[in-house]
Amino acid sequence: MNLREAFEEIREEFDVGAMVISSGRDRPLDDEVRDADAEREVWVEWGEIIQDGVSVPATHVLFLDEDGYMMRDGSGMSVVSARDYARLGR
């Protein structure tokens, strides 16, 4: 699935104000949807984020390389609800 499709699908699962957490910066999901690269292929997994003893549900977006394998360089993003984002203290 491409990045834009993934974000649009994820947006249906979250409330207004969902946040995308990445190693570079955190941004509102709506901003990421608008700027998403429709050519970038990704894999989507549901899981959790654990930070400072707080665990919240998250949707993880993992980038794929040109051969369709998950990249092992730590690149990717996680989406959490606005409420859970606040619980993480971010």
C-alpha positions as CSV (number, residue, x, y, z in Angstrom):
1,M,0.0,0.0,0.0
2,N,1.3,3.5,-0.6
3,L,1.9,6.1,2.1
4,R,-1.1,8.3,1.2
5,E,-3.5,5.3,1.2
6,A,-2.1,4.1,4.5
7,F,-2.6,7.5,6.2
8,E,-6.1,7.9,4.8
9,E,-7.1,4.5,6.1
10,I,-5.5,5.2,9.5
11,R,-7.3,8.5,9.7
12,E,-10.6,6.6,9.7
13,E,-9.5,4.8,12.8
14,F,-8.5,7.8,14.9
15,D,-10.2,10.9,16.4
16,V,-9.5,14.4,15.3
17,G,-6.1,15.5,16.4
18,A,-4.3,12.2,16.0
19,M,-0.5,12.6,15.9
20,V,2.2,11.0,13.9
21,I,5.4,10.3,15.8
22,S,8.6,9.9,14.0
23,S,12.3,10.2,14.7
24,G,12.5,13.6,12.9
25,R,9.4,15.4,14.4
26,D,5.9,14.9,15.5
27,R,3.1,16.2,13.3
28,P,-0.7,16.1,13.2
29,L,-2.0,13.3,11.1
30,D,-3.9,15.6,8.8
31,D,-0.7,17.4,7.9
32,E,1.0,14.0,7.0
33,V,-2.0,12.9,4.9
34,R,-1.8,16.2,2.9
35,D,2.0,15.8,2.4
36,A,2.2,12.0,1.9
37,D,4.1,10.6,-1.0
38,A,1.8,8.4,-3.1
39,E,4.8,6.6,-4.5
40,R,6.3,5.5,-1.2
41,E,5.3,1.9,-0.4
42,V,4.7,1.0,3.3
43,W,3.6,-1.8,5.6
44,V,1.0,-1.0,8.3
45,E,1.0,-2.8,11.7
46,W,-1.1,-2.3,14.8
47,G,0.7,-2.4,18.1
48,E,1.7,0.0,20.9
49,I,4.2,2.6,22.0
50,I,5.8,2.3,25.4
51,Q,7.5,5.4,26.8
52,D,8.4,6.1,30.5
53,G,6.2,3.2,31.7
54,V,3.2,4.4,29.8
55,S,1.8,2.1,27.1
56,V,-0.7,3.4,24.4
57,P,-2.1,1.7,21.3
58,A,-0.5,2.9,18.0
59,T,-0.6,2.2,14.3
60,H,3.0,1.8,12.9
61,V,3.8,2.7,9.3
62,L,7.0,1.0,8.2
63,F,8.7,2.0,5.0
64,L,9.5,-0.7,2.4
65,D,12.6,-0.7,0.2
66,E,12.5,-1.0,-3.6
67,D,12.2,-4.8,-3.3
68,G,9.2,-4.7,-1.0
69,Y,11.1,-5.6,2.2
70,M,10.8,-3.6,5.4
71,M,13.7,-1.3,5.9
72,R,15.8,-2.1,8.9
73,D,17.2,1.4,9.5
74,G,14.5,2.4,12.0
75,S,12.7,4.6,9.6
76,G,9.0,4.6,10.0
77,M,6.2,6.4,11.9
78,S,3.6,5.7,14.5
79,V,0.2,7.2,14.8
80,V,-1.6,7.7,18.2
81,S,-4.7,9.5,19.3
82,A,-4.5,13.0,20.6
83,R,-5.4,11.8,24.1
84,D,-2.7,9.1,24.0
85,Y,-0.2,11.5,22.7
86,A,-0.8,13.7,25.8
87,R,-0.5,10.6,28.0
88,L,2.9,10.0,26.6
89,G,3.8,13.5,27.7
90,R,4.8,14.7,24.2
